[in-house]
């Protein structure tokens, strides 16, 4: 019963990546940007939908009385991060309702939106980097242990704080989703798809899938003492 949802979540990021890159290869760049990369395009809205699912799973997880206090606190922080992430993606409803940004916020916001992440790197790039490191380190550690045949679980609190093997696929997708953009920075292939599109939004979608997978694993294995 546990394998089916986890297998789906392990395949999901790669199916999404292939769909996005395939769509760019099939469409002119301007058409692709208009259809996929807008504020309310499928990539950004998909990120929010996935995060909302993660928040629901996180809320179910936090209802479990068997969780030790430290573990419960950690999961609560992850869920709070999902709420912040989803809210910021939609500028806390501005992209849906279309209200005007208050003047006091517009003066501080790089894009004159009702959000926090465009005001300071401490509310955007730095948290994103910490999140990426958590995901990628967890993926590499889990894959390394798996390839070496390690069967014993990690010690507390790393056993549940770090993403386990089931999250490795999404963790690697987070890393790979920005690869074309990184390559283009070192070797600018002018006009060559898919190097001609900004992939930060795509990576955000991969991050949301990773968070969903992490909380799904935690919910399915809540109370287990086995390695994920």
N, C-alpha and C positions, 0 to 999 in steps of 0.2 A: 504493500500500500504506500510505503514511503518513497519507493523508487520512481513511480510514475510522475508525480509533480516535480521531483528533483531533476529527472531526465529532461522534462520539458523545459525547465528553467536553465539547464545547462546548454541546451540547444538554442534557446531563444536569442541570446545576444548575437550569435553568429548568423542566424537567419535574418535578424534585423540588419546587421552589417552588410550582408550580401544583398539584401533588398535595396538598401540605400545606395550602395556603390553601383549595383546594377542599374538602378534608376538614373543615376548620374550618367552612366555610360550610354544609356538609351535616349537621354534627353539633352537638348542644348542647355548650357550652364544657366542662362537666365531663366529658362522655363523651370529647371530644377529648383533654383533658388526661390522662385515665386511659389511653387507648389509645395515644397518641403521645408524650407528654411525660415519661413515667416514666424512672427510672434505667436500666431495661433495655427501654425502648420502642424502636420502630423508628428514631426519629431518632437517638438516642444510639448504638444498636448499629450503625446504618448508618454513622455517622461513624467508628466503630472499624473496620468492615469496609473502608471506603474507605482509611483510613490504613494498614491492613495491606497492601492492594494497592500503595499508594504506597511502603511500605517494601520490598516485594519488587522493584518497579521500580528503586528507589534502590540496592538491593544489586546488581542486575544492572548498573546504570550504573557503580558503583564498581569492578566487575571489569574494566572496559575500561582496558587499559594505556596507551592513547593520550592519556588525559586529563592535561593539565599539572598540576603539584602544587597550584597555587592553586585551579584549577577543581575538582580532586578534593576538596580540603579544604572548599570551599564546599558542594559536593553532600553531603559527609559531614555537615556541620552541618545541612543541610535534612533529611536522613534521621534524624539524631539528634533533631531537633525533632519529626518525625512519631512517633518512638518515645515521646518524652515526652508528646506530645499524646494518643496512644492509651492509654498507661498511666494518665495522669491521668483520662481519660474513664471508665475502669473502676475508678478508685482502685486501680490495680495489682492487679486481680483480686478486690478486696473485694466488688464488686457481683455478681460471679459466684459466688464461694465463700461469701460471707456471713459472713466472720470478724468478730470484734469489734475495734474500733479500739484499739490499745494506749493506755494512759492517758496516756503522755507525749506522744503525737501528738494525742490528743483534746483535751488542754488548749490546744494551739496552733492547732487546726483549727476554723474557724468552724462547720463542719457535722459535726464529729466523725467525719470520714472519713480513710481512709489515703491521703491525697494531699498534694501540696505547694501546689496553686494556691489552696486556701482558707486558707492561712497568711499570705500576703503578696501585695500588689499587684505586687511585683517578680517574682512567679512566676505571675501571672495577667493582670491588666489591662494592665500595661505591655508584656509580650511580645506580648499580643494586639494592642495598638495598633500596635506596630512591624510586626507581621505584616500587619495591615490596610493600613497605609500602603504597605508594599512591594507588596502586591497591587494596590491601587487606583492608585498612581502608575505601576506597570508597565502596567496596563491603559490608563490615559489617555495615557501616552506612546506606547504601541504604536498605539493608535487614531489619535492625532494624526499620527504619522509616516505611517500608512497613508492617511489622508485627504489629506495633503499630497503623496502620491505618492513618499515617500522610499524609494529602493531600496537605498541603501548601508547596510551593517550598522553597528550602534553600535560604538564602539571598545571594546577590552578594558578592564576585565572586565565592563562593562555589558552586552555582547552576550549573555552567558550568565548573569550574576548577576540581571538584571532579568527578570521574566516577559515573554515576547514576545506577539505578536499572537494566537497560538493560545490563550493564557491569558486574553485580555481578557474573554471571555464569563463565565468563572468569577469573574474579578476584579470585574466589575460586579455579578454575583449576590451576592457578599460584601457589597457596598455596599447593594444594594437589599433584602437579606434583613432588615435592621433598620429599613427605612423606616417600616413601620406602627407600630413601637414608638416611633420618633423623633417621628412625627406625633402619637401619643397623648400624648407628654410635653408638646407645645406646645398641643394642642387635645384635651383628654380626651373622646373620644366614648364615654361610659359604655355598656358592654354591647354595643357595635357590633363585630361580627366584621369582619376578623381583628385588630382593635386591642386585643382583650381577652386576648391570649395573649402570653407572654414568648417572644421570638424569638431569644434568645441561643443556644439550642441549635440552632436552624435555621441561624443564621449559622455556627456551628461545623461543621455539615454542609457548608455551601458552602465554607468554608475548606479542609476536607479534600478536596473535589473539586478545588479550585484546586491544592493541593499535588500531588495525583495527576496532574493535567494537566501541571503544570510538570515533574515528573520523567519523565512519559511523553514530553513534547517533548524533554527533554534526552537520553533514551535513544534515541529515534528519530533524533536529529540529532547524536549523539555523533561527533565527528571532522569534522562538516561545518564549513565556514567561511562558510556563508551565514546570512543573517538568518532567525530563526525567525518 
